[in-house]
Amino acid sequence: MSLSIGIVGLPNVGKSTLFNALIKNRAALAANYPFATVDPNVGIVEVPDERVRKLKEIENSEKILPAVVEFHDIAGLVKGASTGEGLGNKFLSHIRECDAIAHVVRAFSDDNVIHVHGGINPKNDIEVIHAELLIADSQTMEKRLAKANNDVKSGKPGAAKQLDVLQRVSDAIGQGTLVKNVSLTVEEASVIQDLFLLTAKPILFVANVHEKELKTFDTQKAKADWGLKPDDIIIPICAKIEEELIDLSPEEAQVFLDDLGIQDSGINMMIKKAYEILNLITYFTAGPKEIHAWTIKRNTTAPQAAGVIHTDFEKGFIRAEVIAYDDYVQCGGEAGSKEKGKMRLEGKDYVVQDGDVMHFRFAN
C-alpha cells in the first residue's frame, strides 16, 4: 500500500537537510533563504527492519524488497500561507495529498542561519503552522457545510445527521482544535473522510536540535513548553549529523553514532515512528527468490492482506499458510517450522499479526 509523509515547517528549520539525509543524497536544495524548495521533492525510503535481513539469511534469498515510506519535502510555510502568503496555497495542497505530517521544529540557535520570524521560539512556530492548517480546514468545512445545509433543506436521507457532525467539527476548528483531537466515532469520522482535512492527519514532531543537546533533550519538558499534548510524539534529531552520515557505510555510521553515545540515528527513529502513527504493521512473504515486506493496516484480515499483493489473491482467497516470525527464525525457516508444527492454516477471519510470514492459497 502507498504510504506518504509530508515534511513541513517554517522556512530554514532544517526540512531539506533532513530530507537529504532521508533519501541519502543532496537532491533537495538546502539554502539559507525562504522558499528554496518550490516543488515538493519526493523520496522513497526503506523502513528499517532487521527482520527482512534475517529472513534473507535463513532463506539465502536472491533479493529483498523492504517496506517503504514516501517522504515529501514540502516548502516552508509562513504566516498567511492559507491565504496565499509566500507560496502557501500550493504547499498546503501538497500536504493534503500525504497520509501523515512530520512537523520539523527548529530548536537550535545559529546566527548564521536566519529565522523567518527573527528568533527561536518553537511554541510560536508550531502555533503558526497549526493556525494555517486550521484556517485551510475551516475554508474546506465552510464549503461542505453549505452543501450539507442544502441537502437538509431538500430532505436528503441522513443529511441532518451528517450536518450535525460537520458542524461539530467546524466548531472545534473555529476554537483552534486540531481535527485529529476531536472525539468522533468511526461512523462520524467517515462523514469527513473525503475532505482530507489537514489537521485530521497524524502528526509527528521532529525537534531539530544542536549536536550538543541531542543526548540531553527532554521531550516531556519540550511538550510542556511547546504547548503540546502528553501523547504527542517528539523525536529529537540533529539534521546536520544525519546529513554527515550520508557518505558513511552502515558500519562507519554505527561507529560514528557510538562515538556520539547515540544508539540509533534520528532518521531511523523518525521512520519507525512515522510507520507507527499510521497504525501500520508488516507481514512477509519469503522464498529463495526474494523476501518481501508488505505494509498493511493493523487488524487487516488474511484476504485483505492477500489483496495487497494482487486483487485476484483476495477475490479467490481460500486460506493462508502462516508462521509467526519468531517461530520461523527459531525453526530455521519454512521446512523446520512445518516439521515442528509451527505452520498454521488460517481462513478468511484470521487477523494478520505483525511479522507473520505468509503464503496464500487462492482459486484462479
N, C-alpha and C positions, 0 to 999 in steps of 0.2 A: 504494500500500500504506500501511496505517496505521503511523505511527511515533510513539512516545511516550517522553518523557524525564521522569523524576521528579526534582524538585529537592529534595534532602534536606540535613539538617544539624541541629545543635543549635539551640535557640531563640536568636533575636537575633544570628544570624550574617550576616543580610542577604538571606535567601532571598526574602522577599516583596518587598523593594525591587528585587531582581534580576528577579523575575517581572514586577513592574510595568513595568520597563524593557523586558523581552522583548516584552510584549504592547502596549507603548506607551500604557498608561493606568494609572491608580492603583486598579484594581479590587480588588487584594489588600490586606488590612488590614495595613499595616506598623506595628505597635505595639511599644512598648518593654516588652513583658512576654511570658512564655512562653504558647504555645497561642493566639496571636492568630488563627491560621488553623486552624479546626476541621475544615472540609471542604476537600478539595483543589480549589484553583482551577485551571481548565484554560484554556490559551490556545493558539491556533493561530498559529504563527509562520513567516513566509516564510524559506526557506533562501536566504541571499544568493548570488546567481549572476548576474553581469553578462551571461552568455551569453543569458539569456532576453530581456533588453532589446535586445541586439544583433540577435537573430533578429527581434524585433518591428520594428526599424528597417528591416531588409532586406525583410521581407515587408509592411511597413506594415499590420500586423495590427490588428484592432479591439481585442483584449484579450490579456492574458497570464494564464496560470494557473501560477504558480511551484510548485516543490516546497515542501512544508511539514513542520514538525515540531510535534507536540503536546506542550506542556510542562505538567506538573502541579506546582503549588506545594503540597508536602506539609508539613503542620505539623511543627514541631520535635520531634525525638526526644530523649529523655533516658535516662540510665542506668536500666535496669529496664523499658524500653519493651516488650521481648519477653515480659515477664510482666505487662504491663498498666499499668506505671507511667506517670504522665501520662495520655496517651490513646493509648499505644503500639501495642496490637494493631491498632487501627483504622487507624493510619497505616501500619503495616507491610503491611497488606493492600492499601493504595493503591500502595505501591511494587511489590508483586508483579505488578500489572497493567501496569507500564511495561516498555519494551524495554531501557532503559538508565538509569543513575543519574548525575545531576550533583550531586556532593557539595560543597556550599559550606562552605568553611573560613574562619573569621574569623581574619585575620592583621593586624588593625588594633587600636590601643588608643584607647578613648574612654571617659572617666569618666562620660559622660552616658548611655552605653548599657550596661546591665548584662550580665554574662555569667552564664549559668546555673550554672557551676561556680566562679565567683568570680574567674577570671583568664584571661589569654590564653595558651593552650597548644595550638597546632594539633595536635601529635603526640598529645596526650591526647584531644583532641576526636575525632580520626579513629579512635583506638582504641575509644572509647566507641561510636561509630556502628557500626564493624565488629563489635564484640563483640555488639551487639544483633542485628545481621543474622545473625551466625553462630549465636547461640542460637536464633533463629527457624528457621533452616535445620536445626539439629540436631533440633528438635522435629518438623519435617516428615520428616526422614530416619528418625527413630525409628518413626513410623507406617508408613512404606514398608518398612522392614526387617522389621517384624513380619509384614506381608503376604507379603514375599518368602520369609521362613523357612517360612511355612505352605505357600507354593507349592512349595518344595523338598520338604517332607515329603509332600505329596500327589503328587509325581512329575511336576509340570507341566513340559513340554518347555522347555528353555532357562532354567529358573528358577535353577539353580545358577550359571550364568554371570552372570545379572543380579544375583544376590545378591553375587557377588564384587565387581562394580562398585560396587554400593550400599554395601557395607561399606568399600571403599577410600575412597569419597567421604566417608562418615560419619567415618571415622578422621581424614581430613585436616581436616574441620571441627572435630573434637574437639581437634586440635593447633593450631587458630587459623588455618588456611589457607583463604583465600577460594576458593570452588569454581572461580572463573574462572582460578585459578592452578594447578589440579590438571591434570596431563597426562592427557588422555583422547583415544582415537581417536574418529572420527566415530561409529562403531558404539556405543562405550561412552557417548558423550555423549547418544545417543538414549535410553538407559535412564533418564536423569534429566530429559529434556526436559520431560515433562509435569508435573514437580514445581514448575516455575517458581521455582527456588531464588533467593533474593535476592542471594547473593554470587556467583552464576553470571553475573550481568548485567555488561556492560561499565560501567566507572566512569570518569567524567571529574571531576577535582578542580578546583574553582574557588576560587582564593585571593582572598578579598575584602580588598583592601589599602587603605591610606591613599593619597589622591591623590598625595602627595609621593613615595611609594615605588613608584608604578606603573611608571615607566621603569627603575628600578634593581633591581627584584625579580629575584632569582637563583633560577630554577626548579630548577637542579641542586642548589644548596645546600638549598633547601626540601625536595626529595625525600629528601636525606640526613638532614636534621634531623627530618623528619616520619615517618621510617621507611617511606618508600615505595620501590617498585621503580624501577630506572633507566628502564624503558619505560612507567611510569605517566605520564599526561598531566596537567600542571598549567597552568591558564590564569589569569594574574593579571588581576584585574578590580577596578575601583573602582565598587561598586554605586551610590554617590551620584552619581558623574559620569555613569554610564549613565542614571540617572533624570533628571538635568538635561538630557540630550539629547532627552527625550521630546517636549518642546514646540518643538523646533527643526526647521526644514526640513532636508532632506538636505544642502543647500548650507551652511546655517548650522552644522549639526552638523560638517561637514568642516572648516570654518574653526575651530570650537571645538577640534576634535581637533588640527588643525595647530598652533594656539597652544600646546597642551599638549605638542607634539612626539610625538604618537601617530599611527601610520599608519592603524589601523583600530580600531573600537570593540571592546571586550571581548565585547559581545553577539554581534557578527558572528563573532568568533573562536570563541566558545563554540558557536554553532550549527553552524559548519562542522566543528568537531572532533567534535561530537555525531553529526553525519552520518557522519563518517569512522570512528568507533569501532564503528559498527554495520555497517561494510563495505558501504556503500550507494553507488550511482552514479546518475546521471541520464541519461535519454535524452529526446529531444524529438520532438514532432510539430509541424509548422509549416505555416501557411497564412494566407490573408488574414483568416479569421475569428478565429483565435487561435493563440498559441504556448503549448503545454502541456508542462510539465516533468513527467516520470514517474519516480517513485522505484522502483528495483529493487535487489536484492542483486547484488553483483559475481559474475560467472560465470553470469549468467542467460542462457538461450538465447532466440533470437528468438521462438519460440512462447510461451514463458513470459512474455516481456516484453509480447507482444500481449495475453496474458490479463489483464494489469494494467488494460488499457483496458476489456476485456469478455471474459468467459469464452468467448463464441462465436468471438472472434478466435483464441483458442488452439485450440479444437476444430477449426475449419475452416481453420487456417493453411495457406497454400500457399507463400508466400515473402514476403520483406521487401525493400523498396527502402531502401537505406542510403547515407547521405552523412555522412562524418566532419565534425564541427563546423568544424574549421579549413578544410576544403575548401569547405564551404557558405558560409562568410564570404568567403573569398578569391575565390570564383567569383560572388559576389553573389546567391546563392540557388539554388533548385532548378533553374531553367532553365539557368543558367550552369554548374552542376555537371554536368548531363546533357550539355550541349554539349561540355564538356571531358573527358568520360569519367570523372567522379569519382563517379557514382552506381553502386552495385553491387546486384545481385540476390543475396540470401543465403537459404539454406534453413534447414531445421529444426535443423541442428547449429551454426548460427552463434551465437557468444557475443557478446552486445551489449557494446560499449565505451562508456565514459563520454563523453557528448557526442554520440553518434550521433543524427542526425536521420533519422527513420524513417517509412515508410508501409507498411502491411500489406495484403497481398492474401490474401483468405480466401474459402472457399466457404460459402454460406449453408446 
